[in-house]
Amino acid sequence: QESLSVELRVSMKARDTDRTGAIRILIGEFARQPEKVLSDEQVIAIVKKLIKSERELLAAQGHEGSPYLTIMEGYLPKQASEEEIYVWVKENIDFSSFASKMQAMKPIMQHFGSSVDGNIVKKVLQKFA
């Protein structure tokens, strides 16, 4: 949150209109929150929400990506790969304790936190028989 105001000045000086616009949208979202200082988890949740809405908008228009989407994804922490998730699930999840394998999403999501996308976890879980 603090580094964005510095990035905003840098992008304005560089005349990077795409980045400047994306940062302004983020700062605007932060200003709408009840707390003035947000935790990293809150900031990540806001970025994920903006990415999700941008993907839905692009899908409705029939487009794949946009500079805005690329910039926003750059603010997320490094995402865990499918392989990393698969290995962790194989070593740590006992599917016999769940009625269905999709019920294992909660402990997986808790373990990986914001570094994993629920859709990827679902895809990985479908690989297990």
C-alpha positions as CSV (number, residue, x, y, z in Angstrom):
1,Q,0.0,0.0,0.0
2,E,2.8,2.4,0.9
3,S,4.9,1.6,-2.2
4,L,2.0,2.4,-4.5
5,S,2.2,6.2,-4.0
6,V,5.9,6.1,-5.0
7,E,5.1,3.9,-8.0
8,L,2.3,6.3,-9.0
9,R,4.8,9.2,-9.1
10,V,7.3,7.1,-11.1
11,S,4.7,6.0,-13.6
12,M,3.4,9.5,-14.1
13,K,6.9,10.8,-14.8
14,A,7.5,8.0,-17.2
15,R,4.2,8.8,-18.8
16,D,3.1,5.1,-18.4
17,T,-0.6,5.7,-18.7
18,D,-1.6,2.1,-18.3
19,R,0.3,1.7,-15.0
20,T,-0.8,5.1,-13.7
21,G,-4.4,4.3,-14.3
22,A,-4.1,0.9,-12.6
23,I,-2.4,2.4,-9.6
24,R,-5.0,5.1,-9.3
25,I,-7.8,2.5,-9.4
26,L,-6.0,0.5,-6.6
27,I,-5.5,3.6,-4.5
28,G,-9.2,4.5,-5.0
29,E,-10.2,1.0,-3.8
30,F,-8.0,1.4,-0.7
31,A,-9.6,4.8,0.1
32,R,-13.1,3.2,0.1
33,Q,-12.1,0.8,2.9
34,P,-13.2,1.6,6.5
35,E,-9.6,1.3,7.8
36,K,-7.0,3.8,6.6
37,V,-4.1,1.3,6.9
38,L,-4.7,-2.1,5.3
39,S,-2.9,-5.3,6.1
40,D,-1.1,-7.1,3.2
41,E,-3.9,-9.7,3.2
42,Q,-6.5,-7.0,2.7
43,V,-4.5,-5.4,-0.1
44,I,-4.2,-8.8,-1.8
45,A,-7.9,-9.5,-1.5
46,I,-8.6,-6.1,-3.1
47,V,-6.2,-6.8,-6.0
48,K,-7.8,-10.3,-6.5
49,K,-11.3,-8.8,-6.6
50,L,-10.2,-6.2,-9.2
51,I,-8.5,-9.0,-11.3
52,K,-11.6,-11.2,-11.1
53,S,-13.9,-8.3,-12.3
54,E,-11.5,-7.5,-15.1
55,R,-11.4,-11.1,-16.3
56,E,-15.2,-11.2,-16.2
57,L,-15.4,-8.0,-18.2
58,L,-12.8,-9.3,-20.8
59,A,-14.6,-12.6,-21.1
60,A,-17.9,-10.8,-21.8
61,Q,-16.2,-8.8,-24.5
62,G,-14.5,-11.9,-25.9
63,H,-10.9,-10.7,-25.1
64,E,-8.1,-12.6,-23.5
65,G,-6.0,-10.1,-21.6
66,S,-5.3,-6.4,-21.1
67,P,-2.4,-4.3,-20.0
68,Y,-4.4,-3.5,-16.8
69,L,-4.8,-7.2,-16.0
70,T,-1.1,-7.8,-16.5
71,I,-0.2,-4.8,-14.2
72,M,-2.7,-6.0,-11.5
73,E,-1.4,-9.6,-11.5
74,G,2.1,-8.1,-10.9
75,Y,0.9,-6.9,-7.5
76,L,0.0,-10.4,-6.3
77,P,2.5,-12.6,-4.5
78,K,4.1,-15.4,-6.5
79,Q,1.5,-18.0,-7.1
80,A,2.1,-21.7,-6.2
81,S,2.3,-23.9,-9.3
82,E,0.1,-26.8,-10.0
83,E,3.0,-29.2,-9.3
84,E,3.7,-27.6,-5.9
85,I,0.1,-27.9,-4.9
86,Y,-0.1,-31.5,-6.2
87,V,2.9,-32.6,-4.2
88,W,1.7,-30.9,-1.0
89,V,-1.8,-32.5,-1.4
90,K,-0.3,-35.9,-2.0
91,E,1.9,-35.7,1.1
92,N,-0.5,-34.0,3.5
93,I,-4.2,-34.7,2.6
94,D,-5.9,-38.0,3.5
95,F,-8.9,-38.1,1.2
96,S,-10.6,-40.9,3.2
97,S,-11.4,-38.3,5.9
98,F,-13.5,-36.3,3.5
99,A,-16.9,-37.2,1.9
100,S,-15.7,-35.8,-1.4
101,K,-12.3,-34.7,-2.6
102,M,-13.5,-31.1,-3.1
103,Q,-14.0,-30.9,0.7
104,A,-10.2,-30.9,0.9
105,M,-10.1,-27.4,-0.6
106,K,-10.4,-25.7,2.8
107,P,-7.2,-27.1,4.4
108,I,-5.3,-26.6,1.1
109,M,-6.5,-23.0,0.8
110,Q,-5.6,-22.4,4.5
111,H,-2.1,-23.8,3.9
112,F,-1.3,-21.8,0.8
113,G,-3.2,-18.7,1.7
114,S,-3.1,-15.9,-0.9
115,S,-0.4,-17.6,-3.0
116,V,-2.9,-20.0,-4.6
117,D,-6.0,-19.6,-6.8
118,G,-9.0,-21.6,-5.9
119,N,-9.6,-22.6,-9.6
120,I,-6.1,-24.1,-9.8
121,V,-6.6,-26.1,-6.5
122,K,-9.9,-27.4,-8.0
123,K,-8.1,-28.5,-11.1
124,V,-5.4,-30.3,-9.1
125,L,-8.0,-32.0,-6.9
126,Q,-9.7,-33.4,-10.1
127,K,-6.4,-35.2,-10.9
128,F,-6.8,-37.4,-7.9
129,A,-8.9,-40.5,-8.5
